[in-house]
Amino acid sequence: MAPKIIADELLDIIRRRRSCRRFKPDPIPDELVEKILEAGRWAMSGANGQPWEFIVIKDQKTKDKIAELSVQARERVFQIERTRIEELRQPAFRQLHDEIPPLKTAPVIIAVVGDRRTTQASVLYGNFVSGEGGPGAVYFKNMANATQLLCLVAASLGLGAQWSSVSSGWEASLKELLNVPEELAIPTLVPIGYPDGKPPPPYRRKLSEIVHHERYDRSRFRSGEDIYNFLLELRKRTSGAYARGV
Ligand SMILES: Cc1cc2nc3c(=O)[nH]c(=O)nc-3n(C[C@H](O)[C@H](O)[C@H](O)COP(=O)(O)O)c2cc1C
């Protein structure tokens, strides 16, 4: 296949991938789950440290328990969201509600498990003193790369996936539930399944707004007011996408 066609197809999948927060109950064939995991295995990581491991969860009782833990964590997240005006709050947390989280209804959840000890593959200066993004940031970047590839390949297979953050407020309980050793972490859960319905139109800033040539064009540096207006616009355009409270 000509390289251009592969690039166009890849770009098409990148553009079509959307966060899926409502799933049909239909099971996913194991070979598709395996392809998704294989993509995670090939993610980039600082000095190839590969901190990720994956737990594939299908058991409904476990998924119910995970969903329950996430719902318990909602209250704490909501209380912090309440400290800012309603228009700027994360849309999923404008109000407290009892919507069923996708973590309960997705046929498969992949728990993305991370081992920070592997960060020593990278230079110590970056990890302990002043790396890109501060000490320890390399680990989270590595984990994010793997998580993104899981979601991308899910999209290429006609499946929907969601990046579901695990806050420290419930990570310990989640680790206990999934028998994960203390040294490891679960920054993210990825529920996967066949999408039930379509998400609202996507929103991304234009290339002309984000690309600079040779040097940063300061005439386009956004003021505080610009950022405030951007956030308001973002909320208007994306509020419909969220299952509330996830
Ligand atoms: C670091 C990170 C954390 C995220 N956490 C959540 C989350 O907890 N719940 C959720 O529904 N989506 C979460 N998302 C998904 C984003 O909301 C989503 O990617 C963004 O709104 C763009 O929409 P799209 O994925 O449909 O293009 C997260 C994404 C990233 C990269």
The ligand as a Gaussian input file, in Angstrom:
#p B3LYP/6-31G(d) Opt

LIG

0 1
 C       -5.560000      12.623000      30.834000
 C       -6.981000      12.379000      30.396000
 C       -7.951000      12.120000      31.346000
 C       -9.264000      11.878000      30.961000
 N      -10.192000      11.522000      31.920000
 C      -11.462000      11.252000      31.535000
 C      -12.414000      10.797000      32.491000
 O      -12.108000      10.577000      33.671000
 N      -13.673000      10.577000      32.083000
 C      -14.050000      10.754000      30.760000
 O      -15.212000      10.534000      30.441000
 N      -13.162000      11.150000      29.824000
 C      -11.886000      11.395000      30.173000
 N      -10.957000      11.768000      29.223000
 C      -11.381000      11.925000      27.807000
 C      -11.491000      13.384000      27.374000
 O      -12.559000      14.009000      28.027000
 C      -11.689000      13.435000      25.844000
 O      -10.604000      12.815000      25.217000
 C      -11.819000      14.855000      25.325000
 O      -12.965000      15.471000      25.859000
 C      -11.910000      14.908000      23.791000
 O      -13.040000      14.184000      23.329000
 P      -12.890000      12.936000      22.354000
 O      -12.059000      11.888000      23.061000
 O      -14.297000      12.440000      22.087000
 O      -12.228000      13.412000      21.103000
 C       -9.630000      11.950000      29.583000
 C       -8.633000      12.188000      28.622000
 C       -7.314000      12.369000      29.014000
 C       -6.245000      12.554000      27.954000

